């Protein structure tokens, strides 16, 4: 998959607009065998000052564990086919780099991921797709030592902008005629 494949797709994803304010997320981690290993929710408070997007993420795992990550993301360039981003967080090793086009964003980064009482150095290949109704779908493949170890799936909805999917009108689809 290439980010350019999504150029022109709508609705357009601009993370600095999407994540401004409070956003809620629900996610799972499945290992490479398809076994569900963790489920969690995330409350995200986002602030955009015109230059930097700060995302304060608070995780609550099904087993009661909590975690927090604060991202600092800047849009580094605007291209004809989308935008370019860089981000940092305390547990991210180096700089996360991202590129957007149309309704999609692709992030790649390395992280010191807490696993039990240990920290694993892992790489994320993270894809997000904005859907009608403001639902954002996120799938991230996770790699350790170059081997795929599992996938994180997340669904985001901004607070106060939540729209039921059945209320989203597709202009290409005509509603059924009323029965006489």
Secondary structure by P-SEA (a helix, b strand, c coil): cccccccccccccccccccccbbbbbbccccccccccccbbbbbbbbbcccbbbbbbbbbccccccbbbbbbbbbccccccccccccccccccccccccccccbbbbbbcccccccccccccccbbbbbbccccbbbbbbbbbccccccbbbbbbbbccccccccccccccccccccccc
